Amino acid sequence: MDAPDPLPPEAELALAWSDQKVRAPLSIALQLDRRLARIVGRTHEPMLGQMRLAWWREALGKALADRPRGDAVLDGIGLHWQGREAALIAMVDAWEVLVTADGIGPAEAALFGAGRGGFFAALAEDAGIAPRLAVAGTRWALADAAAGVSNPAEQAALVAAGLAAQDAAGRIGRDLRGLAVLEALALRSLRRGGRPLMEGRGAPLAALKGAIFRA
């Protein structure tokens, strides 16, 4: 069985702050994201990268009984994301933007951020807070990507898109405090020019403030 990749410290912190009913689906979505990031990071031929991403897109589009078995992430999606797979397919499409684009500019950054972080909204039981969660997801997606690129122009495009995400009304909700933690760390990262989300002594305090004041 393919095991999930280890999650970064900010993801583990977000899971610790999450309500028990949110923890498993959030963990699986973050693990899928790591798997897709690994595919993109190792892709040197765009067509091969597209083929690997297409496997995930097709698997997620199948009925649960028709999906391949034995992959820990895909099996976890079947357990915790049944009926909400569209948000995860959007994540696959977002990562494909980076495979097919010649570079990351404002348009690519905006598409990537919205698609990759869209699963935040799918975790909410109350559809009324979906716009608020969509902004949080976009900020996280772009901040995390900005911290991982080495091209200054591409990093600047990702940071600018993240900072341009407009606030939506409302709070995230106590059961989704983990997402508030990720958003708070993302905003701190973006304001520091795309530095890693958990870099520096101020990161734990930013996470705590996010859990208290954004949830």
HUCOR-V246548 format. One record per pair of residues at least 24 apart in sequence whose C-alpha atoms are under 7 Angstrom apart, sorted by the first residue. I is the first residue (numbers start at 1). J is the second residue. Records with the same first field share a line. If there is no record, write none. Layout:
# HUCOR-V246548
I: J + J
This chain:
# HUCOR-V246548
1: 70 + 71 + 72
2: 70 + 71 + 72
3: 71 + 72
4: 31 + 72 + 73
5: 31 + 34 + 35
7: 31
10: 182 + 197 + 198
14: 178 + 179 + 181 + 182
15: 178
17: 177 + 178
18: 175 + 176 + 177 + 178
19: 175 + 176
24: 80
25: 80 + 81
28: 73 + 76 + 77
31: 73
32: 73
36: 95
40: 99
46: 99 + 100
49: 99
50: 96
53: 92
57: 89 + 92
60: 85 + 89
84: 122
87: 118 + 119 + 122
88: 119
90: 115 + 116
91: 115 + 116
104: 154 + 157
105: 154 + 157
106: 157 + 161
109: 157 + 158 + 161
110: 161
113: 138 + 141 + 142
114: 138
116: 141
117: 141
129: 170 + 172
131: 168
132: 168 + 169 + 170 + 172
133: 172
135: 165 + 166 + 167
136: 183
138: 162
139: 165 + 183 + 186 + 187
140: 182 + 183 + 186
143: 186 + 189 + 190 + 194
144: 197
146: 194
147: 194 + 195 + 196
155: 194
159: 190 + 193 + 194
162: 190
163: 190
171: 214 + 215
172: 214 + 215
173: 215
174: 215
176: 215
177: 211 + 215
180: 210 + 211 + 214 + 215
181: 207 + 210 + 211
184: 210
